């Protein structure tokens, strides 16, 4: 809980900075891996301000995501990672609530090459994500996301790690 408080303080400080003129939102996520490692993520999203395939059903859009994740291991030492990813979003049309699906592939750098029993092989990892959620009028979002980290066989071992998380994004 102490870590969540620290992340909230950082986010509050960020929301008052000049980033607010460019950033679309600040993301908070809490998740868990299959090895019961807790993950706490603080990120910033930058909208692409582009729409494709717009229809009565919805539209395709996207954003850039930059994030810091703290991996709190219960069996071994904790870990940290920084990630950057382009994310495609299909947002369904709605009046005040818009459901959406998202998918992205980006990169991440870990401080250590292990997360619990998962040996990553290198600090450099690819970040793959899929998720869904709800976007509310005013820009607030809640959703569920699965994120996979792997070095794609660039180095051995390549156990990879997955995190399943609940996230909330507040607009800036």
LOPAPA-945825 format. One record per residue: x, y, z of N, C-alpha, C, O in turn; residue number from 0. Coordinates in Angstrom, 1 decimal, always signed. Example, Ala and Ser with C-alpha at 12.3 -4.5 7.8 and 13.67 -1.06 7.14 Angstrom:
2
  n_east  n_north    n_up  ca_east  ca_north   ca_up  c_east  c_north    c_up  o_east  o_north    o_up  seq
   +13.2     -5.7    +7.8    +12.3      -4.5    +7.8   +13.2     -3.3    +7.8   +14.2     -3.3    +8.5    0
   +12.8     -2.2    +7.1    +13.7      -1.1    +7.1   +12.9     +0.0    +7.9   +13.4     +1.1    +8.0    1
//
This chain:
172
  n_east  n_north    n_up  ca_east  ca_north   ca_up  c_east  c_north    c_up  o_east  o_north    o_up  seq
    +0.8     -1.2    +0.0     +0.0      +0.0    +0.0    +0.9     +1.3    +0.0    +0.5     +2.3    -0.6    0
    +2.0     +1.2    +0.7     +2.9      +2.3    +0.7    +3.4     +2.7    -0.7    +3.6     +3.8    -1.0    1
    +3.6     +1.6    -1.5     +4.1      +1.9    -2.9    +3.0     +2.6    -3.7    +3.3     +3.5    -4.5    2
    +1.8     +2.2    -3.5     +0.7      +2.9    -4.2    +0.6     +4.3    -3.9    +0.3     +5.2    -4.7    3
    +0.8     +4.6    -2.6     +0.8      +6.0    -2.1    +1.9     +6.8    -2.8    +1.7     +7.9    -3.3    4
    +3.1     +6.2    -2.9     +4.2      +6.9    -3.6    +3.9     +7.2    -5.0    +4.2     +8.2    -5.5    5
    +3.3     +6.2    -5.7     +3.0      +6.4    -7.1    +1.9     +7.5    -7.3    +2.0     +8.2    -8.2    6
    +1.0     +7.5    -6.4     -0.1      +8.6    -6.4    +0.5    +10.0    -6.2    +0.1    +10.9    -6.9    7
    +1.5    +10.1    -5.3     +2.2     +11.4    -5.1    +2.9    +11.8    -6.4    +2.9    +13.0    -6.8    8
    +3.6    +10.9    -7.0     +4.3     +11.2    -8.3    +3.4    +11.6    -9.3    +3.6    +12.6   -10.0    9
    +2.3    +10.9    -9.4     +1.2     +11.3   -10.5    +0.6    +12.7   -10.2    +0.4    +13.4   -11.1   10
    +0.4    +13.0    -8.9     -0.2     +14.3    -8.6    +0.8    +15.4    -9.0    +0.4    +16.4    -9.5   11
    +2.1    +15.1    -8.7     +3.1     +16.1    -9.1    +3.2    +16.3   -10.6    +3.3    +17.4   -11.1   12
    +3.1    +15.2   -11.4     +3.2     +15.2   -12.8    +2.0    +16.0   -13.4    +2.1    +16.7   -14.4   13
    +0.8    +15.8   -12.8     -0.4     +16.5   -13.3    -0.3    +18.0   -13.3    -1.0    +18.7   -14.0   14
    +0.5    +18.5   -12.4     +0.7     +20.0   -12.4    +1.8    +20.5   -13.2    +1.9    +21.8   -13.3   15
    +2.5    +19.7   -13.9     +3.6     +20.1   -14.7    +3.2    +20.5   -16.1    +2.0    +20.3   -16.5   16
    +4.1    +20.9   -16.9     +3.8     +21.3   -18.3    +3.5    +20.2   -19.2    +3.0    +20.4   -20.3   17
    +3.7    +18.9   -18.8     +3.3     +17.8   -19.5    +1.8    +17.8   -19.8    +1.4    +17.2   -20.8   18
    +1.1    +18.4   -18.9     -0.4     +18.3   -19.1    -0.9    +18.9   -20.4    -2.0    +18.6   -20.8   19
    -0.1    +19.8   -21.0     -0.5     +20.4   -22.2    -0.4    +19.4   -23.4    -1.0    +19.6   -24.4   20
    +0.5    +18.4   -23.2     +0.7     +17.4   -24.3    +0.2    +16.0   -24.0    -0.3    +15.3   -24.9   21
    +0.2    +15.6   -22.7     -0.2     +14.3   -22.3    -1.7    +14.1   -22.3    -2.4    +15.1   -21.9   22
    -2.2    +13.0   -22.7     -3.6     +12.7   -22.6    -4.0    +12.2   -21.2    -5.1    +12.5   -20.8   23
    -3.1    +11.5   -20.6     -3.5     +11.0   -19.3    -2.4    +10.3   -18.5    -1.4    +10.0   -19.0   24
    -2.7    +10.1   -17.2     -1.8      +9.4   -16.3    -2.5     +8.1   -16.0    -3.6     +8.1   -15.6   25
    -1.7     +7.0   -16.1     -2.3      +5.7   -15.9    -1.7     +5.1   -14.6    -0.5     +5.2   -14.3   26
    -2.6     +4.5   -13.8     -2.3      +3.7   -12.7    -2.7     +2.3   -12.9    -3.8     +2.0   -13.3   27
    -1.9     +1.3   -12.6     -2.3      -0.1   -12.8    -1.7     -1.0   -11.7    -0.6     -0.7   -11.2   28
    -2.5     -1.9   -11.2     -2.1      -2.9   -10.2    -2.4     -4.2   -10.8    -3.5     -4.5   -11.3   29
    -1.4     -5.1   -10.8     -1.5      -6.4   -11.4    -0.8     -7.5   -10.6    -0.2     -7.3    -9.6   30
    -0.9     -8.7   -11.2     -0.2      -9.8   -10.6    +0.2    -10.8   -11.7    -0.4    -10.9   -12.7   31
    +1.4    -11.5   -11.4     +1.8     -12.5   -12.4    +1.4    -13.9   -11.9    +0.8    -14.0   -10.8   32
    +1.6    -14.9   -12.7     +1.2     -16.3   -12.3    +2.1    -16.7   -11.1    +1.7    -17.7   -10.4   33
    +3.2    -16.1   -10.9     +4.1     -16.4    -9.7    +3.8    -15.6    -8.5    +4.5    -15.6    -7.5   34
    +2.6    -14.9    -8.5     +2.1     -14.1    -7.4    +3.0    -12.9    -7.1    +3.0    -12.4    -6.0   35
    +3.7    -12.4    -8.1     +4.5     -11.2    -8.0    +3.5    -10.0    -8.3    +2.7    -10.1    -9.3   36
    +3.4     -9.1    -7.4     +2.6      -7.9    -7.6    +3.3     -6.9    -8.5    +4.5     -6.7    -8.4   37
    +2.5     -6.3    -9.4     +3.1      -5.3   -10.3    +2.3     -4.0   -10.1    +1.1     -4.0   -10.0   38
    +3.0     -2.9   -10.0     +2.5      -1.5    -9.8    +3.0     -0.7   -10.9    +4.2     -0.5   -11.0   39
    +2.1     -0.1   -11.7     +2.6      +0.6   -12.9    +2.1     +2.1   -12.8    +0.9     +2.3   -12.5   40
    +2.9     +3.0   -13.2     +2.6      +4.4   -13.3    +3.0     +4.8   -14.7    +4.2     +4.7   -15.1   41
    +2.1     +5.3   -15.5     +2.4      +5.6   -16.9    +1.8     +6.9   -17.4    +1.0     +7.5   -16.7   42
    +2.3     +7.4   -18.5     +1.8      +8.6   -19.2    +1.4     +8.2   -20.6    +2.1     +7.5   -21.3   43
    +0.2     +8.7   -21.0     -0.3      +8.4   -22.4    -0.3     +9.7   -23.2    -0.7    +10.7   -22.7   44
    +0.1     +9.6   -24.4     +0.1     +10.7   -25.4    -0.8    +10.3   -26.6    -0.4     +9.4   -27.4   45
    -2.0    +10.8   -26.7     -2.9     +10.5   -27.8    -2.3    +10.8   -29.2    -1.5    +11.8   -29.3   46
    -2.6    +10.1   -30.2     -2.1     +10.3   -31.5    -3.0    +11.4   -32.2    -2.5    +11.9   -33.2   47
    -4.1    +11.7   -31.7     -5.0     +12.7   -32.3    -5.3    +12.3   -33.8    -5.4    +13.2   -34.7   48
    -5.5    +11.1   -34.1     -5.8     +10.5   -35.4    -6.9     +9.5   -35.2    -7.0     +8.8   -34.2   49
    -7.8     +9.4   -36.2     -8.9      +8.4   -36.2    -8.9     +7.8   -37.6    -8.7     +8.5   -38.6   50
    -9.1     +6.5   -37.7     -9.2      +5.7   -38.9   -10.4     +4.8   -38.8   -10.9     +4.5   -37.7   51
   -11.0     +4.4   -39.9    -12.1      +3.5   -40.0   -13.3     +4.0   -39.2   -14.0     +3.2   -38.5   52
   -13.5     +5.3   -39.1    -14.6      +5.9   -38.3   -15.9     +5.5   -39.0   -16.1     +5.7   -40.2   53
   -16.9     +5.0   -38.1    -18.2      +4.6   -38.6   -19.2     +4.8   -37.4   -18.8     +5.3   -36.4   54
   -20.4     +4.4   -37.7    -21.4      +4.4   -36.6   -21.1     +3.4   -35.5   -21.6     +3.5   -34.4   55
   -20.3     +2.4   -35.8    -19.9      +1.4   -34.8   -18.8     +1.9   -33.9   -18.8     +1.6   -32.7   56
   -17.8     +2.6   -34.5    -16.7      +3.1   -33.6   -15.6     +3.6   -34.5   -15.8     +4.0   -35.7   57
   -14.4     +3.7   -33.9    -13.2      +4.2   -34.7   -11.9     +3.6   -34.2   -11.9     +3.1   -33.0   58
   -10.9     +3.6   -35.0     -9.6      +3.1   -34.7    -8.7     +4.3   -34.4    -8.7     +5.3   -35.1   59
    -8.1     +4.3   -33.2     -7.2      +5.4   -32.8    -6.0     +4.8   -32.1    -5.8     +3.6   -32.2   60
    -5.3     +5.6   -31.4     -4.1      +5.0   -30.6    -3.5     +6.1   -29.7    -3.8     +7.2   -29.7   61
    -2.4     +5.6   -29.0     -1.7      +6.5   -28.2    -0.3     +5.9   -27.9    +0.0     +4.7   -28.2   62
    +0.7     +6.8   -27.5     +2.0      +6.3   -27.1    +1.9     +6.1   -25.6    +1.3     +6.9   -24.9   63
    +2.5     +5.1   -25.1     +2.5      +4.8   -23.6    +3.9     +4.7   -23.1    +4.7     +3.9   -23.7   64
    +4.2     +5.5   -22.1     +5.5      +5.4   -21.4    +5.2     +5.1   -20.0    +4.4     +5.7   -19.4   65
    +5.9     +4.1   -19.4     +5.6      +3.7   -18.0    +6.8     +3.2   -17.2    +7.8     +2.7   -17.7   66
    +6.6     +3.3   -15.9     +7.5      +2.7   -14.9    +6.7     +1.6   -14.2    +5.6     +1.9   -13.8   67
    +7.3     +0.4   -14.0     +6.6      -0.7   -13.3    +7.5     -1.2   -12.2    +8.7     -1.4   -12.4   68
    +6.9     -1.3   -11.0     +7.6      -1.9    -9.9    +7.1     -3.3    -9.7    +5.9     -3.5    -9.6   69
    +8.0     -4.3    -9.7     +7.6      -5.7    -9.6    +8.0     -6.1    -8.2    +9.2     -6.2    -7.8   70
    +7.0     -6.4    -7.3     +7.2      -6.7    -5.9    +7.1     -8.2    -5.7    +6.1     -8.8    -5.6   71
    +8.3     -8.9    -5.7     +8.4     -10.3    -5.6    +8.2    -10.8    -4.2    +8.6    -10.1    -3.2   72
    +7.5    -11.9    -4.0     +7.2     -12.4    -2.6    +8.2    -13.5    -2.3    +8.4    -13.8    -1.1   73
    +8.9    -14.0    -3.3     +9.9     -15.1    -3.0   +11.3    -14.6    -3.2   +12.3    -15.1    -2.6   74
   +11.5    -13.6    -4.1    +12.9     -13.1    -4.4   +12.8    -11.6    -4.5   +11.8    -11.0    -4.2   75
   +14.0    -11.0    -4.8    +14.1      -9.6    -4.8   +13.1     -8.9    -5.8   +12.7     -9.6    -6.8   76
   +12.8     -7.7    -5.5    +11.9      -6.9    -6.4   +12.7     -6.5    -7.7   +13.9     -6.6    -7.8   77
   +11.9     -6.0    -8.6    +12.5      -5.6    -9.9   +11.8     -4.3   -10.3   +10.8     -3.9    -9.8   78
   +12.4     -3.6   -11.3    +11.9      -2.3   -11.9   +12.0     -2.4   -13.4   +12.9     -3.1   -13.9   79
   +11.0     -1.8   -14.1    +11.2      -1.7   -15.5   +10.6     -0.4   -16.1    +9.7     +0.2   -15.5   80
   +11.2     +0.0   -17.2    +10.7      +1.2   -17.9   +10.3     +0.6   -19.3   +10.9     -0.2   -19.9   81
    +9.1     +1.1   -19.8     +8.6      +0.6   -21.0    +8.1     +1.8   -21.9    +7.7     +2.8   -21.4   82
    +8.1     +1.5   -23.2     +7.5      +2.5   -24.2    +6.9     +1.7   -25.3    +7.4     +0.7   -25.8   83
    +5.6     +2.1   -25.6     +4.9      +1.3   -26.6    +3.9     +2.1   -27.3    +3.2     +2.9   -26.8   84
    +3.7     +1.9   -28.7     +2.6      +2.4   -29.4    +1.4     +1.4   -29.2    +1.6     +0.2   -29.2   85
    +0.2     +2.0   -29.0     -0.9      +1.2   -28.7    -2.1     +1.5   -29.6    -2.5     +2.7   -29.7   86
    -2.6     +0.5   -30.3     -3.8      +0.7   -31.2    -5.1     +0.5   -30.3    -5.1     -0.4   -29.5   87
    -6.1     +1.3   -30.5     -7.3      +1.2   -29.7    -8.5     +1.3   -30.7    -8.6     +2.1   -31.6   88
    -9.4     +0.3   -30.6    -10.7      +0.4   -31.3   -11.7     +0.8   -30.3   -12.0     +0.0   -29.3   89
   -12.2     +2.0   -30.4    -13.2      +2.5   -29.5   -14.6     +2.4   -30.1   -14.8     +3.0   -31.1   90
   -15.5     +1.7   -29.4    -16.8      +1.6   -29.9   -17.6     +2.9   -29.6   -17.4     +3.5   -28.6   91
   -18.6     +3.2   -30.5    -19.3      +4.4   -30.3   -20.3     +4.3   -29.1   -20.8     +3.2   -28.8   92
   -20.5     +5.4   -28.4    -21.4      +5.5   -27.3   -21.7     +6.9   -26.9   -21.0     +7.8   -27.4   93
   -22.7     +7.1   -26.1    -23.0      +8.5   -25.7   -22.1     +9.0   -24.6   -21.4    +10.0   -24.7   94
   -22.1     +8.3   -23.4    -21.3      +8.7   -22.3   -20.2     +7.7   -21.9   -19.3     +8.0   -21.2   95
   -20.4     +6.4   -22.4    -19.5      +5.4   -22.1   -19.1     +4.7   -23.4   -20.0     +4.3   -24.1   96
   -17.8     +4.6   -23.7    -17.3      +4.0   -24.9   -16.5     +2.8   -24.5   -15.4     +2.9   -24.0   97
   -16.9     +1.6   -24.8    -16.1      +0.4   -24.6   -15.0     +0.4   -25.6   -15.1     +1.0   -26.7   98
   -13.8     -0.2   -25.3    -12.7      -0.2   -26.2   -11.9     -1.5   -26.1   -11.9     -2.2   -25.1   99
   -11.2     -1.9   -27.2    -10.2      -2.9   -27.2    -8.9     -2.3   -27.5    -8.8     -1.4   -28.3  100
    -7.8     -2.8   -27.0     -6.5      -2.3   -27.3    -5.4     -3.4   -27.4    -5.6     -4.5   -26.9  101
    -4.4     -3.1   -28.2     -3.3      -4.0   -28.4    -2.1     -3.2   -28.8    -2.2     -2.2   -29.5  102
    -0.9     -3.6   -28.3     +0.3      -2.9   -28.6    +1.5     -3.8   -28.5    +1.5     -4.8   -27.7  103
    +2.6     -3.4   -29.2     +3.9      -4.1   -29.0    +4.9     -3.0   -28.9    +5.1     -2.1   -29.7  104
    +5.7     -3.0   -27.8     +6.7      -2.0   -27.5    +8.0     -2.7   -26.9    +8.2     -3.8   -27.1  105
    +8.7     -1.9   -26.2    +10.0      -2.3   -25.6   +10.0     -2.0   -24.2    +9.3     -1.0   -23.7  106
   +10.8     -2.7   -23.4    +11.0      -2.5   -22.0   +12.4     -2.8   -21.6   +13.1     -3.6   -22.2  107
   +12.9     -2.2   -20.5    +14.2      -2.4   -20.0   +14.0     -2.7   -18.5   +13.4     -1.9   -17.8  108
   +14.5     -3.9   -18.0    +14.4      -4.3   -16.6   +15.7     -4.0   -15.9   +16.8     -4.1   -16.5  109
   +15.6     -3.7   -14.6    +16.8      -3.5   -13.8   +17.6     -4.8   -13.6   +18.8     -4.8   -13.5  110
   +16.8     -5.9   -13.4    +17.4      -7.2   -13.2   +16.8     -8.2   -14.2   +15.8     -8.0   -14.7  111
   +17.5     -9.3   -14.5    +17.0     -10.3   -15.5   +16.2    -11.4   -14.9   +16.1    -12.4   -15.5  112
   +15.7    -11.2   -13.7    +14.8     -12.2   -13.1   +13.6    -11.5   -12.5   +13.7    -10.4   -11.8  113
   +12.4    -12.1   -12.6    +11.2     -11.7   -11.9   +10.7    -13.0   -11.3   +10.1    -13.9   -12.0  114
   +10.8    -13.2   -10.0    +10.5     -14.4    -9.3   +11.3    -15.6    -9.9   +12.5    -15.5   -10.0  115
   +10.6    -16.6   -10.4    +11.3     -17.8   -11.0   +11.5    -17.6   -12.5   +12.0    -18.6   -13.1  116
   +11.1    -16.5   -13.1    +11.2     -16.3   -14.5   +12.6    -15.6   -14.8   +12.9    -14.5   -14.3  117
   +13.4    -16.3   -15.6    +14.7     -15.8   -16.0   +14.5    -15.2   -17.4   +14.2    -15.9   -18.3  118
   +14.7    -13.9   -17.5    +14.5     -13.1   -18.7   +15.6    -13.2   -19.7   +15.3    -13.0   -20.9  119
   +16.8    -13.5   -19.3    +17.9     -13.6   -20.2   +18.6    -12.3   -20.6   +19.8    -12.3   -20.8  120
   +17.9    -11.2   -20.6    +18.5      -9.9   -20.8   +17.7     -8.9   -20.2   +16.5     -9.1   -19.9  121
   +18.2     -7.7   -20.0    +17.4      -6.6   -19.5   +16.4     -6.1   -20.5   +15.4     -5.6   -20.2  122
   +16.8     -6.1   -21.8    +15.9      -5.7   -22.9   +14.8     -6.7   -23.1   +15.1     -7.9   -23.3  123
   +13.6     -6.3   -23.2    +12.4      -7.1   -23.4   +11.5     -6.4   -24.4   +11.4     -5.2   -24.5  124
   +10.7     -7.2   -25.0     +9.5      -6.7   -25.8    +8.3     -6.7   -24.9    +8.2     -7.7   -24.1  125
    +7.5     -5.7   -25.0     +6.2      -5.7   -24.2    +5.0     -5.8   -25.2    +4.8     -5.0   -26.0  126
    +4.3     -6.9   -25.0     +3.1      -7.1   -25.8    +1.9     -7.0   -24.9    +1.9     -7.5   -23.8  127
    +0.8     -6.3   -25.4     -0.3      -6.1   -24.5    -1.6     -6.3   -25.3    -1.7     -5.9   -26.5  128
    -2.6     -6.8   -24.6     -4.0      -6.7   -25.1    -4.9     -6.4   -23.9    -4.6     -6.7   -22.7  129
    -6.0     -5.7   -24.2     -6.8      -5.3   -23.1    -8.2     -4.8   -23.6    -8.4     -4.6   -24.8  130
    -9.0     -4.6   -22.6    -10.3      -4.0   -22.9   -10.7     -3.1   -21.7   -10.2     -3.3   -20.6  131
   -11.7     -2.2   -22.0    -12.1      -1.3   -20.9   -13.2     -0.4   -21.3   -13.9     -0.6   -22.4  132
   -13.5     +0.6   -20.5    -14.5      +1.6   -20.7   -13.9     +3.0   -20.6   -13.2     +3.3   -19.6  133
   -14.2     +3.8   -21.5    -13.8      +5.2   -21.5   -15.0     +6.0   -21.3   -16.0     +5.9   -22.0  134
   -15.0     +6.9   -20.2    -16.1      +7.7   -19.8   -16.0     +9.1   -20.4   -14.9     +9.6   -20.7  135
   -17.1     +9.8   -20.4    -17.1     +11.2   -20.8   -16.2    +11.9   -19.9   -16.2    +11.7   -18.7  136
   -15.4    +12.8   -20.4    -14.4     +13.5   -19.6   -13.0    +12.8   -19.7   -12.0    +13.4   -19.2  137
   -12.9    +11.6   -20.3    -11.6     +11.0   -20.5   -11.2    +10.0   -19.5   -10.1     +9.4   -19.7  138
   -11.9     +9.8   -18.4    -11.5      +8.7   -17.5   -11.7     +7.3   -18.1   -12.6     +7.1   -18.8  139
   -10.8     +6.4   -17.7    -10.8      +5.1   -18.2   -10.6     +4.1   -17.1    -9.9     +4.3   -16.2  140
   -11.3     +2.9   -17.2    -11.0      +1.7   -16.4   -10.9     +0.6   -17.4   -11.6     +0.5   -18.3  141
   -10.0     -0.4   -17.1     -9.9      -1.5   -17.9    -9.1     -2.7   -17.3    -8.5     -2.5   -16.2  142
    -9.0     -3.7   -18.1     -8.2      -4.9   -17.7    -7.3     -5.2   -18.8    -7.6     -5.0   -20.0  143
    -6.0     -5.5   -18.5     -5.0      -5.7   -19.5    -4.1     -6.9   -19.1    -3.8     -7.2   -18.0  144
    -3.7     -7.6   -20.2     -2.7      -8.7   -20.1    -1.4     -8.2   -20.8    -1.5     -7.8   -21.9  145
    -0.3     -8.2   -20.1     +0.9      -7.7   -20.7    +2.0     -8.9   -20.6    +2.2     -9.5   -19.5  146
    +2.6     -9.1   -21.7     +3.7     -10.2   -21.8    +5.0     -9.6   -22.1    +5.1     -8.7   -23.0  147
    +6.0    -10.0   -21.3     +7.4      -9.5   -21.6    +8.3    -10.7   -22.0    +8.2    -11.7   -21.3  148
    +9.0    -10.5   -23.0     +9.9     -11.6   -23.5   +11.0    -10.9   -24.4   +10.8     -9.8   -25.0  149
   +12.1    -11.6   -24.5    +13.2     -11.1   -25.4   +13.1    -11.7   -26.8   +14.1    -11.4   -27.6  150
   +12.1    -12.4   -27.1    +11.8     -12.9   -28.4   +13.0    -13.8   -28.9   +13.2    -14.0   -30.1  151
   +13.6    -14.5   -28.0    +14.7     -15.4   -28.3   +16.0    -14.8   -28.7   +16.9    -15.5   -29.1  152
   +16.2    -13.5   -28.4    +17.4     -12.8   -28.7   +18.5    -13.4   -27.8   +19.7    -13.5   -28.2  153
   +18.2    -13.7   -26.5    +19.2     -14.3   -25.6   +18.5    -15.4   -24.8   +17.3    -15.4   -24.7  154
   +19.3    -16.2   -24.2    +18.8     -17.3   -23.4   +19.2    -17.1   -21.9   +20.2    -16.5   -21.7  155
   +18.4    -17.5   -21.0    +17.1     -18.1   -21.2   +16.0    -17.0   -21.5   +16.3    -15.8   -21.5  156
   +14.9    -17.5   -21.9    +13.8     -16.6   -22.4   +12.5    -17.0   -21.7   +11.5    -17.3   -22.5  157
   +12.4    -17.1   -20.4    +11.2     -17.5   -19.7   +10.0    -16.5   -20.0    +8.9    -17.0   -20.1  158
   +10.3    -15.3   -20.0     +9.3     -14.3   -20.1    +8.5    -14.2   -18.8    +8.6    -15.0   -17.9  159
    +7.6    -13.2   -18.8     +6.7     -13.0   -17.7    +5.4    -12.3   -18.1    +5.5    -11.4   -19.0  160
    +4.3    -12.7   -17.6     +3.0     -12.0   -17.9    +2.5    -11.3   -16.6    +2.7    -11.8   -15.5  161
    +1.8    -10.2   -16.8     +1.2      -9.5   -15.8    -0.3     -9.3   -16.2    -0.5     -8.8   -17.3  162
    -1.2     -9.5   -15.3     -2.6      -9.3   -15.6    -3.0     -8.2   -14.6    -2.9     -8.3   -13.4  163
    -3.5     -7.1   -15.1     -3.7      -5.9   -14.3    -5.1     -5.2   -14.5    -5.7     -5.3   -15.6  164
    -5.5     -4.5   -13.5     -6.6      -3.6   -13.6    -6.0     -2.2   -13.6    -5.1     -1.8   -12.9  165
    -6.5     -1.3   -14.6     -5.9      +0.0   -14.7    -6.9     +1.1   -14.8    -8.1     +0.9   -15.1  166
    -6.5     +2.2   -14.3     -7.3      +3.4   -14.3    -6.5     +4.6   -15.0    -5.3     +4.7   -14.6  167
    -7.1     +5.3   -15.9     -6.4      +6.4   -16.5    -7.2     +7.7   -16.3    -8.4     +7.7   -16.5  168
    -6.5     +8.7   -15.7     -7.2     +10.0   -15.5    -6.6    +11.0   -16.5    -5.4    +11.0   -16.8  169
    -7.5    +11.8   -17.1     -7.1     +12.8   -18.1    -6.3    +13.9   -17.4    -6.5    +14.2   -16.3  170
    -5.4    +14.5   -18.2     -4.7     +15.7   -17.7    -5.2    +17.0   -18.4    -4.7    +18.0   -18.1  171
//
